[in-house]
Amino acid sequence: MCKEPRIGNTFFTGNCFGTIMPFLGFGQFDSILTGIYAAEDLSGNGSYPILTKSIRKSYERSLTLRRAMEKLSNNSYDLLVKQLNGPIGKRLFKPSRRDPLKIASYLIRPFL
Ligand SMILES: Cc1cc2nc3c(=O)[nH]c(=O)nc-3n(C[C@H](O)[C@H](O)[C@H](O)COP(=O)(O)OP(=O)(O)OC[C@H]3O[C@@H](n4cnc5c(N)ncnc54)[C@H](O)[C@@H]3O)c2cc1C
């Protein structure tokens, strides 16, 4: 993750911003968003550092989940994967307005 999303006339977008989610390795959507936000800033319709704040927050939440995942043992992984085949998995993969990963990261944070 970059310290500053913009230095002078240089905008850090995509991988250079640090859009890859540490938890699942996704990043295409946020990469495209950083391009759009940079264009909005250049056209005078917003501030790139402010527009990218939500991506930075999402990165931090994802990092919490990644750190939790790294503490798991093989048996815990087996249990987790088994659970994905049940109601927890259904909830996680079903389109919803609520972000289950956001909730999970808040719940896990005090234990890390
Ligand atoms: C193995 C793997 C699997 C992934 N799976 C997913 C997934 O399932 N879902 C998801 O959302 N994200 C996934 N990602 C992450 C996603 O690919 C990246 O977050 C996203 O592609 C980053 O976009 P970008 O435009 O910043 O960089 P890139 O997509 O890497 O684009 C940069 C481009 O710049 C070109 N380039 C580099 N240097 C120069 C130069 N000097 N001159 C001209 N061109 C140059 C490169 O050739 C490249 O085409 C995955 C990443 C990896 C590595």
The ligand as an SDF file (V2000), in Angstrom:
LIG
                    3D

 53 58  0  0  0  0  0  0  0  0999 V2000
   -2.0010  -14.6420  -10.1850 C   0  0  0  0  0  0  0  0  0  0  0  0
   -2.9370  -13.4990   -9.9310 C   0  0  0  0  0  0  0  0  0  0  0  0
   -4.2980  -13.7550   -9.8570 C   0  0  0  0  0  0  0  0  0  0  0  0
   -5.2020  -12.7060   -9.6410 C   0  0  0  0  0  0  0  0  0  0  0  0
   -6.5380  -12.9730   -9.5810 N   0  0  0  0  0  0  0  0  0  0  0  0
   -7.4010  -11.9750   -9.4200 C   0  0  0  0  0  0  0  0  0  0  0  0
   -8.8060  -12.2140   -9.4280 C   0  0  0  0  0  0  0  0  0  0  0  0
   -9.2750  -13.3500   -9.5630 O   0  0  0  0  0  0  0  0  0  0  0  0
   -9.6280  -11.1620   -9.2490 N   0  0  0  0  0  0  0  0  0  0  0  0
   -9.1700   -9.8900   -9.0870 C   0  0  0  0  0  0  0  0  0  0  0  0
   -9.9610   -8.9570   -8.9460 O   0  0  0  0  0  0  0  0  0  0  0  0
   -7.8410   -9.6260   -9.0860 N   0  0  0  0  0  0  0  0  0  0  0  0
   -6.9500  -10.6270   -9.2620 C   0  0  0  0  0  0  0  0  0  0  0  0
   -5.5960  -10.3710   -9.2640 N   0  0  0  0  0  0  0  0  0  0  0  0
   -5.1330   -8.9990   -9.0410 C   0  0  0  0  0  0  0  0  0  0  0  0
   -5.2670   -8.1510  -10.3050 C   0  0  0  0  0  0  0  0  0  0  0  0
   -4.7220   -8.8600  -11.3930 O   0  0  0  0  0  0  0  0  0  0  0  0
   -4.5300   -6.8380  -10.1150 C   0  0  0  0  0  0  0  0  0  0  0  0
   -5.0010   -6.2150   -8.9140 O   0  0  0  0  0  0  0  0  0  0  0  0
   -4.7670   -5.8830  -11.2720 C   0  0  0  0  0  0  0  0  0  0  0  0
   -4.5310   -6.5070  -12.4930 O   0  0  0  0  0  0  0  0  0  0  0  0
   -3.8530   -4.6820  -11.1380 C   0  0  0  0  0  0  0  0  0  0  0  0
   -4.1170   -3.8400  -12.2270 O   0  0  0  0  0  0  0  0  0  0  0  0
   -3.0630   -2.7860  -12.7140 P   0  0  0  0  0  0  0  0  0  0  0  0
   -3.6850   -2.0780  -13.8600 O   0  0  0  0  0  0  0  0  0  0  0  0
   -2.5910   -1.9570  -11.5600 O   0  0  0  0  0  0  0  0  0  0  0  0
   -1.7800   -3.6060  -13.1620 O   0  0  0  0  0  0  0  0  0  0  0  0
   -1.6150   -4.6830  -14.3260 P   0  0  0  0  0  0  0  0  0  0  0  0
   -2.8910   -5.3810  -14.6110 O   0  0  0  0  0  0  0  0  0  0  0  0
   -0.4180   -5.4830  -13.9290 O   0  0  0  0  0  0  0  0  0  0  0  0
   -1.3060   -3.7830  -15.5790 O   0  0  0  0  0  0  0  0  0  0  0  0
   -0.0650   -3.1170  -15.7380 C   0  0  0  0  0  0  0  0  0  0  0  0
    0.2740   -3.1240  -17.2260 C   0  0  0  0  0  0  0  0  0  0  0  0
    1.3730   -2.2350  -17.4660 O   0  0  0  0  0  0  0  0  0  0  0  0
    2.2690   -2.8740  -18.3370 C   0  0  0  0  0  0  0  0  0  0  0  0
    3.5930   -2.2410  -18.1340 N   0  0  0  0  0  0  0  0  0  0  0  0
    4.4340   -2.4150  -17.0750 C   0  0  0  0  0  0  0  0  0  0  0  0
    5.5390   -1.6400  -17.2380 N   0  0  0  0  0  0  0  0  0  0  0  0
    5.3710   -0.9920  -18.4160 C   0  0  0  0  0  0  0  0  0  0  0  0
    6.1790   -0.0560  -19.1480 C   0  0  0  0  0  0  0  0  0  0  0  0
    7.3580    0.3780  -18.6840 N   0  0  0  0  0  0  0  0  0  0  0  0
    5.6990    0.4120  -20.3080 N   0  0  0  0  0  0  0  0  0  0  0  0
    4.4890    0.0050  -20.7920 C   0  0  0  0  0  0  0  0  0  0  0  0
    3.7080   -0.8840  -20.1520 N   0  0  0  0  0  0  0  0  0  0  0  0
    4.1410   -1.3680  -18.9870 C   0  0  0  0  0  0  0  0  0  0  0  0
    2.2310   -4.3270  -17.9720 C   0  0  0  0  0  0  0  0  0  0  0  0
    2.6790   -5.1300  -19.0360 O   0  0  0  0  0  0  0  0  0  0  0  0
    0.7060   -4.5190  -17.7220 C   0  0  0  0  0  0  0  0  0  0  0  0
    0.0050   -4.8320  -18.8850 O   0  0  0  0  0  0  0  0  0  0  0  0
   -4.7040  -11.3960   -9.4820 C   0  0  0  0  0  0  0  0  0  0  0  0
   -3.3200  -11.1510   -9.5600 C   0  0  0  0  0  0  0  0  0  0  0  0
   -2.4560  -12.1860   -9.7820 C   0  0  0  0  0  0  0  0  0  0  0  0
   -0.9620  -11.9060   -9.8850 C   0  0  0  0  0  0  0  0  0  0  0  0
  1  2  1  0
  2  3  1  0
  2 52  2  0
  3  4  2  0
  4  5  1  0
  4 50  1  0
  5  6  2  0
  6  7  1  0
  6 13  1  0
  7  8  2  0
  7  9  1  0
  9 10  1  0
 10 11  2  0
 10 12  1  0
 12 13  2  0
 13 14  1  0
 14 15  1  0
 14 50  1  0
 15 16  1  0
 16 17  1  0
 16 18  1  0
 18 19  1  0
 18 20  1  0
 20 21  1  0
 20 22  1  0
 22 23  1  0
 23 24  1  0
 24 25  2  0
 24 26  1  0
 24 27  1  0
 27 28  1  0
 28 29  2  0
 28 30  1  0
 28 31  1  0
 31 32  1  0
 32 33  1  0
 33 34  1  0
 33 48  1  0
 34 35  1  0
 35 36  1  0
 35 46  1  0
 36 37  1  0
 36 45  1  0
 37 38  2  0
 38 39  1  0
 39 40  1  0
 39 45  2  0
 40 41  1  0
 40 42  2  0
 42 43  1  0
 43 44  2  0
 44 45  1  0
 46 47  1  0
 46 48  1  0
 48 49  1  0
 50 51  2  0
 51 52  1  0
 52 53  1  0
M  END
$$$$
